[in-house]
């Protein structure tokens, strides 16, 4: 059943907000909470509906203490994922003026100031993944850096954010396809890394989705006269063109592994598609991308509505074919092989898919 552009994002958000209170992540400081809160922030900005603001504050206040400390957060992990939920601190500080949100934002910046780096200054994804840059981490931390710089008038963080985006693109880009591999190991020590380039072996849809969302959200706060802004917009256009070539022409969706279209068990996946729709549509609306990408985003969004969104007899929405997650290394070891990616769990209404789906719907409304 096809849903209307105007109604779907709010319906999905309202349904998910209620069910998410019973989700195991609701009571944990976690990047997936941050994904949902970002979607609700955009809904609030678009609709002005108070319930979205109230939910953001309710969830964040489970963690943010009066002295600015954050429950269940530890700096010493040096984990970029832990920055993502902190993006809502700027929103709450602006709306309430409560000092605890400013103090908490400084705490997260303390982590980023000491985040371990590659020789060229690229953030390690986590302390436990030495000398590795993952595309995931760009979304978790780079928009935070630029917004912090804008809020506090500290221009040096614009340079740090731009470096992250440009460096990881340079190191992970496949020259033939223009797509970006999931991760890069500077040390080339990991079994998953190529001995020649240090890159992981495949192009994971959600990883590229994290990257393009990082770009459009970072550009919200990167000054127009920043000397690397044009370069970032240029590589965004180049990557957008690469994405067009691997979009499924029949459905408008994108495959789980972008470098393996049509291969057995490589299903059409919800989170990556939603992320691409959001980033492309926002990129066109903000003038970063050529107007031709509006039709690409529209085709992707209609594909989500027609093929991956289901409605039951009670009117409840289910977003299907959501990849549960994928990583590299660790214990048990994730080798980045084709077999690894296609055997990871497939879920319904996974937060990492629902949040970008809502963002995509909001952007299609604004388009």
C-alpha positions in Angstrom: 0.0 0.0 0.0 1.5 3.3 -1.1 1.7 5.9 1.6 1.5 9.7 1.0 4.6 11.8 1.4 2.9 14.2 3.8 1.6 11.7 6.3 4.2 8.9 6.4 7.1 10.4 8.3 4.8 11.6 11.2 2.9 8.3 11.3 6.1 6.3 11.5 7.7 8.6 14.1 4.6 8.6 16.4 4.3 4.8 16.2 8.1 4.3 16.8 8.4 6.8 19.6 5.8 4.8 21.6 7.4 1.4 21.0 10.9 2.6 21.4 10.4 3.3 25.1 10.4 -0.5 25.5 13.5 -0.9 23.3 16.7 -2.1 25.1 18.6 0.9 23.7 16.3 3.4 25.3 18.0 3.1 28.6 21.5 3.1 27.2 23.6 6.1 25.9 23.9 4.9 22.3 24.3 6.1 18.8 21.0 4.6 17.7 19.2 6.9 20.1 21.0 9.8 18.4 19.7 8.7 15.0 16.1 8.7 16.2 16.5 12.1 18.1 18.0 13.7 14.9 14.9 12.6 13.0 12.6 13.9 15.7 14.5 17.2 15.7 13.9 17.6 12.0 10.2 16.8 12.4 9.9 19.4 15.2 11.6 22.0 13.0 9.2 21.2 10.1 5.9 20.7 12.0 6.4 22.6 15.3 4.6 19.7 17.1 5.5 19.9 20.8 5.5 16.1 21.3 8.7 15.8 19.3 10.5 18.3 21.5 9.1 16.7 24.6 10.4 13.2 23.6 13.9 14.5 22.8 14.1 16.1 26.2 12.7 13.1 28.0 15.1 10.7 26.4 18.2 13.0 26.8 17.3 13.8 30.5 17.7 10.1 31.3 21.4 10.6 30.8 22.4 14.3 31.2 23.0 15.1 34.9 22.9 18.6 36.4 26.7 18.8 36.5 27.0 17.9 32.8 28.1 14.3 33.3 26.5 11.6 31.2 25.2 8.4 32.6 26.7 5.2 30.9 29.3 7.3 29.0 33.1 6.9 29.4 35.6 9.1 27.7 38.3 6.6 27.9 36.6 4.3 25.4 37.4 6.9 22.7 34.5 5.6 20.7 33.1 7.9 18.0 29.7 6.1 18.2 29.3 7.7 21.6 29.3 11.2 20.2 26.2 10.8 18.0 23.5 11.1 20.7 25.2 14.2 21.9 24.1 16.1 18.8 20.8 16.8 20.6 22.6 18.7 23.3 22.9 21.8 21.0 19.2 21.6 20.2 18.2 21.4 23.9 20.7 24.1 24.9 19.2 26.5 22.3 15.6 25.7 23.3 16.0 25.7 27.1 19.2 27.5 28.0 19.9 24.9 30.6 23.6 24.9 31.5 23.8 21.1 31.9 23.5 20.7 28.2 26.4 23.0 27.5 28.6 21.2 30.1 27.7 17.8 28.5 28.7 19.1 25.1 32.0 20.1 26.5 32.5 16.7 27.9 32.0 15.1 24.5 34.4 17.6 23.0 37.0 16.5 25.6 36.9 13.1 24.0 37.2 14.4 20.5 40.2 16.6 21.5 42.0 13.5 22.7 40.6 11.1 20.1 43.5 8.9 18.8 44.4 9.7 15.2 46.1 8.4 12.1 49.4 10.0 11.0 47.4 12.5 8.9 44.9 13.4 11.7 42.0 11.0 10.9 40.1 9.9 13.9 40.3 6.2 14.8 36.8 4.8 14.9 37.4 3.4 18.4 40.3 2.9 20.7 39.9 -0.8 20.3 40.3 -0.4 16.5 43.7 1.2 16.2 44.6 3.2 13.1 41.2 2.4 11.5 38.8 4.9 10.0 35.3 3.7 9.3 32.8 5.6 7.3 30.3 5.1 10.2 32.4 7.4 12.4 32.1 10.3 10.0 28.4 10.6 10.7 28.9 10.1 14.4 31.4 12.9 15.0 31.9 15.3 12.0 28.5 17.1 12.2 29.0 17.4 15.9 32.4 19.0 15.4 31.1 21.7 13.0 28.0 22.5 15.1 30.2 22.8 18.2 32.5 25.2 16.3 29.5 27.2 15.1 27.9 27.4 18.5 31.1 28.4 20.3 32.8 30.5 17.6 35.8 28.1 17.4 36.7 28.0 13.7 39.5 25.4 14.2 36.9 22.6 14.5 35.7 23.4 11.0 39.1 22.5 9.7 39.2 19.3 11.8 35.8 18.2 10.4 36.7 19.0 6.8 39.9 16.9 7.2 37.9 13.9 8.4 35.6 14.0 5.4 38.3 14.5 2.8 40.8 12.1 4.2 38.4 9.1 4.6 37.1 9.7 1.1 40.6 9.8 -0.4 41.6 6.6 1.5 38.5 4.5 0.9 37.4 5.5 -2.7 37.5 2.9 -5.4 38.8 4.7 -8.5 36.8 2.4 -10.9 33.3 2.7 -9.4 33.7 6.0 -7.4 32.2 4.2 -4.3 33.7 4.1 -0.9 34.8 1.0 0.9 33.5 0.4 4.4 36.7 1.1 6.2 40.5 1.7 6.0 43.3 0.4 8.1 46.3 2.6 8.0 48.5 -0.1 9.6 47.2 -2.7 7.1 47.4 -5.2 10.0 43.8 -6.4 10.0 42.9 -9.6 8.1 40.0 -7.7 6.5 42.3 -5.0 5.0 43.9 -5.1 1.6 47.6 -5.3 1.7 47.9 -2.8 -1.1 45.3 -0.1 0.0 44.4 -1.0 3.5 40.7 -0.9 2.6 38.1 -3.5 3.5 36.9 -5.7 0.7 33.3 -4.5 0.1 31.2 -1.4 -0.3 28.5 -1.6 2.4 25.4 0.5 1.6 24.8 1.8 5.1 28.5 2.8 5.5 28.2 5.0 2.4 24.9 6.2 3.7 26.6 7.3 7.0 29.2 9.2 4.9 26.7 11.1 2.6 24.6 12.0 5.6 27.7 13.3 7.4 28.4 15.5 4.4 25.0 17.2 4.2 24.8 17.6 7.9 28.3 19.0 8.3 27.7 21.5 5.5 24.8 22.9 7.6 27.5 24.5 9.8 30.6 24.7 7.7 31.0 28.4 6.7 30.3 29.3 3.1 33.8 30.8 2.8 35.6 27.8 4.3 38.5 26.9 1.9 37.6 23.3 1.7 33.8 23.6 1.4 33.8 23.6 -2.4 36.0 20.5 -2.4 33.6 18.6 -0.1 30.6 19.6 -2.2 32.5 18.4 -5.3 33.3 15.0 -3.9 29.7 14.7 -2.8 28.5 15.3 -6.3 31.0 12.7 -7.6 29.8 10.2 -5.1 26.2 10.9 -5.9 26.9 10.1 -9.5 28.5 6.8 -8.5 25.4 6.0 -6.5 23.1 6.5 -9.5 24.9 3.7 -11.3 24.1 1.1 -8.6 20.5 2.1 -7.9 18.2 -0.8 -8.8 16.3 0.5 -11.9 13.2 -1.6 -11.4 12.5 -0.7 -7.7 14.6 2.5 -7.1 16.2 0.8 -4.1 19.9 0.2 -3.4 21.4 -3.2 -2.6 23.0 -4.1 0.8 26.4 -4.4 -0.9 26.8 -1.7 -3.5 29.7 -3.4 -5.3 27.8 -6.7 -5.7 24.5 -5.8 -7.4 22.4 -8.8 -8.5 24.5 -11.3 -6.6 22.6 -14.0 -4.8 21.5 -13.1 -1.3 22.4 -9.4 -1.8 19.0 -8.0 -1.0 17.7 -4.5 -1.5 18.1 -2.8 1.9 16.1 -0.1 3.8 18.7 1.9 5.8 21.1 2.6 3.0 18.3 3.5 0.6 16.8 5.8 3.2 20.1 7.5 3.9 20.7 8.1 0.2 17.2 9.5 -0.3 17.8 11.9 2.6 21.2 13.0 1.5 20.4 13.4 -2.1 17.1 15.3 -1.5 18.7 17.6 1.1 21.7 18.1 -1.2 19.5 19.3 -4.0 17.3 21.5 -1.7 20.4 23.2 -0.3 22.1 23.7 -3.6 25.0 21.3 -3.0 24.0 18.8 -5.8 22.7 19.2 -9.3 19.0 19.2 -9.8 19.0 15.9 -11.6 19.4 14.1 -8.3 15.9 15.1 -7.2 14.4 12.5 -9.5 16.9 9.9 -8.2 15.8 10.6 -4.6 12.1 10.5 -5.5 12.6 7.1 -7.2 14.3 5.8 -4.1 11.6 7.1 -1.8 8.8 5.7 -3.9 10.7 2.4 -3.9 10.8 2.4 -0.1 7.0 3.1 0.1 6.1 0.5 -2.5 8.4 -2.3 -1.7 9.7 -2.1 1.9 7.0 -0.4 3.9 4.1 -2.5 5.0 0.8 -1.6 6.7 -1.1 -4.2 8.8 -4.8 -4.3 9.5 -4.5 -2.0 12.5 -2.6 0.6 10.4 0.8 -0.1 12.0 3.8 0.5 9.7 6.6 -1.9 9.3 9.8 -1.0 7.4 11.3 -4.3 6.2 14.6 -5.5 5.0 16.7 -3.5 7.5 20.2 -4.8 7.9 20.7 -5.4 11.6 24.4 -4.3 11.6 27.8 -4.9 10.2 31.3 -4.3 11.5 34.9 -5.4 11.0 37.4 -7.2 13.2 36.6 -7.6 16.9 35.6 -10.8 18.7 34.3 -13.0 17.1 36.2 -11.7 14.2 34.3 -10.1 11.3 36.3 -10.6 8.2 34.4 -8.2 5.8 33.8 -11.0 3.3 30.7 -11.2 1.1 29.5 -14.2 3.2 29.8 -12.1 6.4 27.7 -9.2 5.2 24.9 -11.3 3.7 24.6 -13.5 6.8 24.1 -10.6 9.3 20.6 -10.3 10.6 17.7 -8.7 8.7 15.2 -6.9 10.8 11.9 -5.0 10.8 11.8 -1.4 12.1 15.4 -1.3 13.1 16.2 2.2 14.6 19.1 2.7 12.2 16.7 2.3 9.3 13.6 3.9 10.8 15.4 7.2 11.6 16.8 7.8 8.2 13.5 6.7 6.7 11.8 9.5 8.7 14.5 12.0 7.6 14.0 10.9 4.0 10.3 11.5 4.3 10.8 15.0 5.8 13.2 15.9 3.0 10.8 14.7 0.3 8.1 16.9 1.9 10.5 19.9 1.7 11.7 19.1 -1.8 
